[in-house]
Amino acid sequence: MTMRGSLANIKVIDASRVLGGPYAGQVLADHGADVIKIEPPAGDETRGWGPPFLDGTASYFLGLNRNKRGMALDMSKPAGQELLLRLLETADVFIENFKAGTLERWGLTREELQTRFPRLIHCRVSGFGSDGPMGGLPGYDAAIQASCGIMSVNGELGGDPLRVGLPVVDMVTGLNAVIGILMALNERVASGKGQFVETALYDCGVSLLHPHLPNYYLSGKVAKPSGNAHPNICPYDTFATATDPIFLAVGNNRQFEILCQIIGRPDLPQNPLFVSNGERNVNRDALKVELEKGLASHECNELVDTLIKAGVPCGAVRTIDQVVADEHTIHREMIVDIDNYRGTGSPIKMSRTPASYRLKPPQFAEHTQEILDEFAVDGKALEEVLPGLDQPPLKTRTA
């Protein structure tokens, strides 16, 4: 608790659930912000998104709520709303992803919050934004992947659209929320005023469609699934070797020449079919055949080591357990251990104010009494809106 990050003077009330908002809160918390996570009486639903479980809490929740202090509050009741307002009095940032109209029903409109707390950064994570034809409608990552076009460009060549195998829209929405919050905090230094920040899953999903949207703007052609191949760069795909597949990400002619020299095919860069990226792209099927002739005599991992040290971006196609055990993963401090908790480290490396890992993800309502004491609030008088004040009501689950 002695380490201070770049956000050590920032207090955050994180009333969000599931992924985008909690991920944003964890990024801020890792860099020193004091983040109070407020859960509804039933808890954040991701506590039950398992197995596996640790002490009754699913791994899904554990991956998004490190370095936060946790309390539970029934904000559907007036007393709960008043306590929320009390907590916001000293907060710099309020993160929420309530269903459209919920805060308004409680009398906590954007305008009301801005009037009461003029310096507050109010960040809302939503499915489709608060306005427009789909404004206020709910959204989950996979459904947004479908509706914003990501699935349409993901999948095997000639195959059906496929969901990306991780919640990329949710996570990018959380990161954009952090960017917006930091922009607003920076602007507040000059103006003294807070503002409303909104990141919508749909907007963030559309923003990820590079290079497919620029390609469409220029050519009018609608992209389709292309497997591991890149629509604009070649060779940029998985290729067979003598052992395991290798991914080659060759971005320029110099890298292509080095690749061909190392695999024993120095003739390929002089071939008119492959002399430039444009030509290689048009003739990608023929190029793959020729490259795999050279690759067939090489062991994947040894070749990866040789190529990348020679300046050719590439990688073996590895599994999750291999990534966790990799010495570079460990060296980069991407694995975090706190007692019996293991998590993923911050990818943001700062020289003077690095990320720190101070608290395990909270048990349900774990810090309620501690937080109430800080605000001089009598919890006994508010027991009806403070579930879990004495002990967590969630049943222990096992993996």
MIVO-170197 format. One record per residue (C-alpha): residue number from 1; residue in three letters; x, y, z. Coordinates in Angstrom, 2 decimals. Example, Ala and Ser with C-alpha at 12.3 -4.5 7.8 and 13.67 -1.06 7.14 Angstrom:
% MIVO-170197
   nr  rest        X        Y        Z
    1   ALA    12.30    -4.50     7.80
    2   SER    13.67    -1.06     7.14
***
This chain:
% MIVO-170197
   nr  rest        X        Y        Z
    1   MET     0.00     0.00     0.00
    2   THR     3.05     2.29     0.19
    3   MET     3.61     2.51    -3.57
    4   ARG     2.08     5.53    -5.26
    5   GLY     1.27     5.49    -8.94
    6   SER     0.61     8.30   -11.39
    7   LEU    -3.07     8.43   -10.31
    8   ALA    -2.49     8.21    -6.56
    9   ASN    -4.42    11.44    -5.95
   10   ILE    -7.51    10.27    -7.87
   11   LYS   -10.59     8.75    -6.22
   12   VAL   -12.93     6.63    -8.35
   13   ILE   -16.41     5.30    -7.63
   14   ASP   -16.84     2.28    -9.88
   15   ALA   -20.50     1.26    -9.97
   16   SER   -20.12    -0.70   -13.19
   17   ARG   -20.55    -4.43   -13.72
   18   VAL   -19.42    -7.18   -16.09
   19   LEU   -16.40    -6.14   -18.23
   20   GLY   -15.92    -2.75   -19.92
   21   GLY   -16.42    -0.53   -16.87
   22   PRO   -14.68    -2.82   -14.37
   23   TYR   -11.71    -3.19   -16.70
   24   ALA   -11.41     0.60   -16.92
   25   GLY   -11.57     0.79   -13.13
   26   GLN    -8.82    -1.79   -12.77
   27   VAL    -6.52     0.08   -15.18
   28   LEU    -6.95     3.22   -13.09
   29   ALA    -6.50     1.28    -9.86
   30   ASP    -3.30    -0.40   -11.04
   31   HIS    -1.81     3.06   -11.51
   32   GLY    -2.64     4.23    -8.03
   33   ALA    -6.24     5.47    -8.07
   34   ASP    -8.33     4.71    -4.99
   35   VAL   -11.16     2.75    -6.58
   36   ILE   -14.28     1.83    -4.62
   37   LYS   -16.28    -0.83    -6.42
   38   ILE   -19.99    -0.69    -5.61
   39   GLU   -21.97    -3.84    -6.36
   40   PRO   -25.75    -4.32    -6.33
   41   PRO   -27.32    -6.58    -3.68
   42   ALA   -27.00    -9.63    -5.92
   43   GLY   -23.36    -8.86    -6.67
   44   ASP   -21.63    -8.33    -9.99
   45   GLU   -22.95   -11.20   -12.11
   46   THR   -19.46   -12.13   -13.23
   47   ARG   -18.81   -13.50    -9.72
   48   GLY   -20.81   -16.48   -10.95
   49   TRP   -19.33   -16.75   -14.46
   50   GLY   -17.37   -19.94   -13.81
   51   PRO   -15.91   -22.40   -13.10
   52   PRO   -13.17   -22.00   -12.16
   53   PHE   -13.75   -20.34    -8.78
   54   LEU   -11.45   -19.10    -6.01
   55   ASP   -13.03   -18.79    -2.57
   56   GLY   -16.47   -18.67    -4.20
   57   THR   -15.60   -16.03    -6.81
   58   ALA   -15.26   -16.81   -10.51
   59   SER   -12.01   -16.21   -12.36
   60   TYR   -13.89   -13.85   -14.71
   61   PHE   -14.52   -11.39   -11.86
   62   LEU   -11.00   -11.83   -10.50
   63   GLY    -9.51   -10.77   -13.83
   64   LEU   -11.19    -7.35   -13.78
   65   ASN   -11.35    -6.07   -10.21
   66   ARG    -7.86    -6.03    -8.70
   67   ASN    -6.71    -3.13    -6.49
   68   LYS   -10.31    -2.13    -5.68
   69   ARG   -12.07    -1.90    -2.36
   70   GLY   -15.49    -3.46    -2.47
   71   MET   -18.85    -2.60    -0.98
   72   ALA   -22.45    -3.47    -1.80
   73   LEU   -25.24    -0.94    -1.96
   74   ASP   -28.91    -1.08    -2.88
   75   MET   -29.17     2.05    -4.98
   76   SER   -32.77     1.37    -5.93
   77   LYS   -33.78     2.81    -2.56
   78   PRO   -33.60     6.50    -1.62
   79   ALA   -31.23     5.84     1.28
   80   GLY   -28.87     4.00    -1.09
   81   GLN   -28.99     6.87    -3.53
   82   GLU   -28.18     9.35    -0.79
   83   LEU   -25.18     7.25     0.27
   84   LEU   -23.98     7.15    -3.35
   85   LEU   -24.15    10.94    -3.45
   86   ARG   -22.18    11.07    -0.22
   87   LEU   -19.45     8.94    -1.78
   88   LEU   -19.39    11.13    -4.89
   89   GLU   -18.74    14.28    -2.84
   90   THR   -15.01    13.55    -2.74
   91   ALA   -14.74    11.52    -5.95
   92   ASP   -12.93    12.59    -9.10
   93   VAL   -14.41     9.90   -11.34
   94   PHE   -17.73     8.05   -11.42
   95   ILE   -17.87     4.96   -13.69
   96   GLU   -21.24     3.31   -14.33
   97   ASN   -23.06     1.19   -16.88
   98   PHE   -26.61     1.25   -15.55
   99   LYS   -29.42     0.44   -17.94
  100   ALA   -30.72     3.45   -19.82
  101   GLY   -33.04     5.53   -17.66
  102   THR   -32.00     3.98   -14.32
  103   LEU   -30.10     6.96   -12.95
  104   GLU   -32.78     9.27   -14.31
  105   ARG   -35.47     7.36   -12.40
  106   TRP   -33.46     7.96    -9.26
  107   GLY   -33.30    11.67   -10.00
  108   LEU   -29.58    11.43   -10.76
  109   THR   -29.53    12.82   -14.28
  110   ARG   -26.31    13.89   -15.94
  111   GLU   -27.30    17.50   -15.37
  112   GLU   -28.06    16.90   -11.69
  113   LEU   -24.72    15.19   -11.12
  114   GLN   -22.87    17.97   -12.94
  115   THR   -24.65    20.59   -10.86
  116   ARG   -23.96    18.84    -7.56
  117   PHE   -20.39    17.86    -8.44
  118   PRO   -19.02    20.31   -10.99
  119   ARG   -15.53    18.76   -10.97
  120   LEU   -16.73    15.16   -11.36
  121   ILE   -15.77    13.10   -14.42
  122   HIS   -18.88    10.99   -15.06
  123   CYS   -18.02     8.05   -17.33
  124   ARG   -20.74     5.86   -18.78
  125   VAL   -20.08     2.59   -20.59
  126   SER   -23.06     1.54   -22.69
  127   GLY   -24.04    -0.79   -25.49
  128   PHE   -25.13     1.64   -28.21
  129   GLY   -24.78     5.07   -26.60
  130   SER   -27.52     7.19   -25.10
  131   ASP   -28.99     8.52   -28.35
  132   GLY   -29.62     7.57   -31.96
  133   PRO   -31.93     4.86   -33.36
  134   MET   -30.47     2.23   -30.99
  135   GLY   -29.65     4.57   -28.13
  136   GLY   -30.19     3.05   -24.71
  137   LEU   -30.49    -0.52   -25.92
  138   PRO   -28.44    -3.23   -24.17
  139   GLY   -25.35    -4.80   -25.71
  140   TYR   -22.92    -7.60   -24.91
  141   ASP   -19.56    -8.11   -26.58
  142   ALA   -20.45   -11.00   -28.90
  143   ALA   -23.70    -9.40   -30.06
  144   ILE   -21.80    -6.19   -30.82
  145   GLN   -19.14    -8.15   -32.70
  146   ALA   -21.97    -9.42   -34.88
  147   SER   -23.81    -6.15   -35.36
  148   CYS   -20.80    -3.91   -36.00
  149   GLY   -19.23    -6.18   -38.61
  150   ILE   -16.30    -7.74   -36.75
  151   MET   -17.65   -11.27   -37.14
  152   SER   -18.13   -10.73   -40.86
  153   VAL   -14.37   -10.42   -41.41
  154   ASN   -13.30   -13.09   -38.92
  155   GLY   -13.17   -16.80   -39.71
  156   GLU   -11.67   -19.24   -42.16
  157   LEU   -11.33   -18.31   -45.82
  158   GLY   -14.64   -19.12   -47.46
  159   GLY   -16.14   -20.01   -44.10
  160   ASP   -18.89   -18.56   -41.96
  161   PRO   -18.43   -15.41   -39.84
  162   LEU   -16.87   -16.21   -36.47
  163   ARG   -16.71   -14.49   -33.12
  164   VAL   -13.23   -13.34   -32.09
  165   GLY   -12.23   -15.66   -29.27
  166   LEU   -11.87   -12.96   -26.63
  167   PRO   -14.10   -10.02   -25.61
  168   VAL   -12.19    -7.55   -27.73
  169   VAL   -15.04    -5.01   -27.97
  170   ASP   -15.60    -4.91   -24.21
  171   MET   -11.91    -4.55   -23.48
  172   VAL   -11.33    -1.82   -26.07
  173   THR   -14.40    -0.01   -24.74
  174   GLY   -12.84    -0.13   -21.27
  175   LEU    -9.55     1.20   -22.60
  176   ASN   -11.33     4.01   -24.46
  177   ALA   -13.14     4.83   -21.22
  178   VAL    -9.76     5.19   -19.51
  179   ILE    -8.49     7.41   -22.34
  180   GLY   -11.60     9.60   -22.09
  181   ILE   -11.31     9.83   -18.30
  182   LEU    -7.65    10.85   -18.49
  183   MET    -8.43    13.43   -21.19
  184   ALA   -11.17    14.88   -19.01
  185   LEU    -8.92    14.95   -15.95
  186   ASN    -6.26    16.76   -17.96
  187   GLU    -8.76    19.31   -19.28
  188   ARG   -10.07    19.85   -15.75
  189   VAL    -6.68    21.20   -14.72
  190   ALA    -7.29    24.21   -16.98
  191   SER   -11.06    24.62   -16.70
  192   GLY   -11.72    23.39   -13.18
  193   LYS   -14.74    21.57   -14.56
  194   GLY   -15.64    17.92   -14.95
  195   GLN   -17.58    16.50   -17.87
  196   PHE   -19.55    13.52   -19.12
  197   VAL   -17.57    10.81   -20.92
  198   GLU   -19.34     8.03   -22.81
  199   THR   -17.88     5.01   -24.53
  200   ALA   -20.30     2.72   -26.34
  201   LEU   -19.52    -0.84   -27.34
  202   TYR   -20.99    -0.26   -30.79
  203   ASP   -18.82     2.80   -31.48
  204   CYS   -15.72     1.03   -30.23
  205   GLY   -16.52    -2.05   -32.32
  206   VAL   -16.85     0.06   -35.46
  207   SER   -13.58     1.83   -34.63
  208   LEU   -11.77    -1.53   -34.71
  209   LEU   -12.60    -2.22   -38.35
  210   HIS    -9.17    -1.31   -39.69
  211   PRO    -8.15    -1.78   -42.45
  212   HIS   -11.52    -3.10   -43.61
  213   LEU   -13.35     0.24   -43.41
  214   PRO   -10.61     2.23   -45.21
  215   ASN   -10.48    -0.51   -47.84
  216   TYR   -14.24    -0.30   -48.32
  217   TYR   -14.21     3.51   -48.47
  218   LEU   -11.70     3.37   -51.33
  219   SER   -12.70     0.24   -53.26
  220   GLY   -16.36    -0.34   -52.41
  221   LYS   -15.56    -4.03   -51.87
  222   VAL   -17.05    -5.73   -48.80
  223   ALA   -14.50    -7.80   -46.89
  224   LYS   -15.15   -11.41   -45.98
  225   PRO   -13.41   -13.87   -43.64
  226   SER    -9.86   -14.55   -44.80
  227   GLY    -8.49   -16.89   -42.16
  228   ASN    -5.15   -15.75   -40.76
  229   ALA    -4.21   -13.79   -43.89
  230   HIS    -4.10    -9.99   -43.95
  231   PRO    -6.14    -8.21   -46.64
  232   ASN    -3.40    -5.66   -47.39
  233   ILE    -0.05    -7.26   -46.49
  234   CYS     1.67   -10.38   -47.86
  235   PRO     3.17   -12.62   -46.59
  236   TYR     1.15   -12.09   -43.44
  237   ASP    -0.30   -15.49   -42.52
  238   THR     0.42   -18.85   -40.92
  239   PHE     2.68   -21.18   -42.86
  240   ALA     3.58   -24.84   -42.42
  241   THR     7.11   -25.77   -41.32
  242   ALA     8.71   -29.16   -40.64
  243   THR     7.09   -29.11   -37.18
  244   ASP     4.56   -26.51   -36.04
  245   PRO     2.96   -23.61   -37.94
  246   ILE     4.74   -20.26   -37.96
  247   PHE     3.12   -16.86   -38.37
  248   LEU     5.03   -14.54   -40.68
  249   ALA     4.26   -10.81   -40.52
  250   VAL     6.42    -9.41   -43.31
  251   GLY     5.77    -5.70   -43.76
  252   ASN     8.34    -4.56   -46.31
  253   ASN    10.64    -5.72   -49.10
  254   ARG    13.75    -5.81   -46.92
  255   GLN    12.09    -8.19   -44.45
  256   PHE    10.91   -10.34   -47.36
  257   GLU    14.44   -10.57   -48.75
  258   ILE    15.86   -11.61   -45.37
  259   LEU    13.13   -14.23   -44.94
  260   CYS    13.83   -15.74   -48.35
  261   GLN    17.58   -15.83   -47.74
  262   ILE    17.18   -17.64   -44.41
  263   ILE    14.79   -20.30   -45.72
  264   GLY    16.92   -20.95   -48.81
  265   ARG    14.75   -19.22   -51.39
  266   PRO    16.77   -16.13   -52.41
  267   ASP    15.21   -16.31   -55.86
  268   LEU    11.74   -15.26   -54.74
  269   PRO    12.32   -11.48   -54.28
  270   GLN    13.50   -11.26   -57.93
  271   ASN    10.43   -13.06   -59.24
  272   PRO     8.12   -10.49   -60.94
  273   LEU     5.17   -12.10   -59.17
  274   PHE     6.63   -11.28   -55.75
  275   VAL     8.77    -8.19   -56.30
  276   SER     6.57    -5.84   -54.22
  277   ASN     3.89    -6.11   -51.57
  278   GLY     1.25    -5.25   -54.17
  279   GLU     2.41    -8.09   -56.44
  280   ARG     2.75   -10.51   -53.54
  281   ASN    -0.77    -9.65   -52.44
  282   VAL    -2.24   -10.41   -55.86
  283   ASN    -0.26   -13.65   -56.11
  284   ARG    -0.51   -14.71   -52.47
  285   ASP    -1.60   -18.30   -53.18
  286   ALA     1.39   -18.97   -55.42
  287   LEU     3.70   -17.30   -52.90
  288   LYS     2.45   -19.49   -50.07
  289   VAL     3.29   -22.62   -52.06
  290   GLU     6.82   -21.37   -52.78
  291   LEU     7.49   -20.22   -49.21
  292   GLU     6.32   -23.50   -47.71
  293   LYS     8.75   -25.36   -49.99
  294   GLY    11.55   -23.49   -48.23
  295   LEU     9.98   -23.70   -44.78
  296   ALA     9.53   -27.48   -45.00
  297   SER    13.12   -28.14   -43.93
  298   HIS    13.02   -25.88   -40.85
  299   GLU    11.93   -26.55   -37.27
  300   CYS     9.44   -23.89   -36.17
  301   ASN    10.90   -22.63   -32.88
  302   GLU    14.48   -22.53   -34.17
  303   LEU    13.34   -20.66   -37.27
  304   VAL    11.37   -18.16   -35.20
  305   ASP    14.48   -17.42   -33.13
  306   THR    16.61   -16.96   -36.26
  307   LEU    14.12   -14.83   -38.17
  308   ILE    13.13   -12.46   -35.38
  309   LYS    16.77   -11.83   -34.46
  310   ALA    17.38   -11.03   -38.13
  311   GLY    14.57    -8.46   -38.07
  312   VAL    11.70   -10.45   -39.54
  313   PRO     8.53   -10.23   -37.37
  314   CYS     7.17   -13.72   -36.75
  315   GLY     5.98   -16.04   -34.04
  316   ALA     5.21   -19.64   -33.22
  317   VAL     1.52   -20.29   -32.67
  318   ARG     1.50   -20.92   -28.93
  319   THR    -1.04   -22.00   -26.33
  320   ILE    -2.07   -20.10   -23.19
  321   ASP     0.01   -22.28   -20.86
  322   GLN     3.10   -21.70   -23.01
  323   VAL     2.59   -17.94   -22.85
  324   VAL     2.25   -17.98   -19.05
  325   ALA     5.43   -20.06   -18.65
  326   ASP     7.48   -17.98   -21.12
  327   GLU    10.49   -16.28   -19.56
  328   HIS     9.76   -13.04   -21.43
  329   THR     6.19   -12.95   -20.07
  330   ILE     7.64   -13.31   -16.57
  331   HIS    10.41   -10.78   -17.17
  332   ARG     7.89    -8.20   -18.37
  333   GLU     5.96    -8.67   -15.10
  334   MET     2.82    -9.73   -16.91
  335   ILE     1.99   -12.31   -14.23
  336   VAL     0.87   -10.93   -10.85
  337   ASP     0.68   -12.98    -7.65
  338   ILE    -0.92   -11.70    -4.44
  339   ASP    -1.33   -14.49    -1.87
  340   ASN    -3.54   -17.09    -3.58
  341   TYR    -4.58   -14.69    -6.37
  342   ARG    -2.90   -14.75    -9.77
  343   GLY    -3.69   -12.08   -12.35
  344   THR    -2.42   -10.43   -15.51
  345   GLY    -0.09    -7.47   -15.10
  346   SER    -0.44    -4.00   -16.55
  347   PRO     0.98    -3.55   -20.06
  348   ILE     1.62     0.15   -19.31
  349   LYS     5.22     0.54   -18.12
  350   MET     6.18     3.87   -16.51
  351   SER     9.68     4.77   -15.33
  352   ARG     8.92     6.83   -12.22
  353   THR     5.37     5.84   -11.31
  354   PRO     4.90     2.20   -12.32
  355   ALA     1.77     0.16   -11.80
  356   SER     1.49    -1.57    -8.44
  357   TYR    -0.52    -4.52    -7.23
  358   ARG    -1.77    -3.85    -3.74
  359   LEU    -5.09    -5.58    -3.26
  360   LYS    -6.63    -8.82    -4.40
  361   PRO   -10.07    -8.48    -6.03
  362   PRO   -12.51    -7.89    -3.16
  363   GLN   -14.84   -10.44    -1.74
  364   PHE   -18.47    -9.35    -1.88
  365   ALA   -18.91    -6.22     0.30
  366   GLU   -15.51    -6.89     1.87
  367   HIS   -14.61    -3.27     2.60
  368   THR   -18.05    -1.82     3.32
  369   GLN   -17.38    -1.03     6.97
  370   GLU   -13.94     0.43     6.20
  371   ILE   -15.41     2.76     3.59
  372   LEU   -18.30     3.80     5.83
  373   ASP   -15.84     4.67     8.60
  374   GLU   -13.88     6.92     6.20
  375   PHE   -17.05     8.86     5.41
  376   ALA   -18.27     8.84     9.03
  377   VAL   -21.44     7.00     8.03
  378   ASP   -23.35     4.89    10.54
  379   GLY   -23.82     1.58     8.76
  380   LYS   -26.28     0.25    11.33
  381   ALA   -28.70     3.01    10.41
  382   LEU   -28.50     1.98     6.77
  383   GLU   -28.53    -1.80     7.02
  384   GLU   -31.48    -2.09     4.63
  385   VAL   -29.37    -0.72     1.75
  386   LEU   -26.05    -2.30     2.74
  387   PRO   -26.24    -6.02     1.92
  388   GLY   -23.28    -8.00     3.14
  389   LEU   -22.36    -5.49     5.84
  390   ASP   -21.71    -8.32     8.28
  391   GLN   -20.94   -11.24     5.97
  392   PRO   -21.17   -12.04     2.25
  393   PRO   -24.52   -13.58     1.28
  394   LEU   -23.13   -15.36    -1.78
  395   LYS   -22.80   -19.10    -1.45
  396   THR   -19.32   -20.54    -1.76
  397   ARG   -18.77   -22.29    -5.07
  398   THR   -16.12   -24.82    -5.99
  399   ALA   -14.38   -25.39    -9.29
***
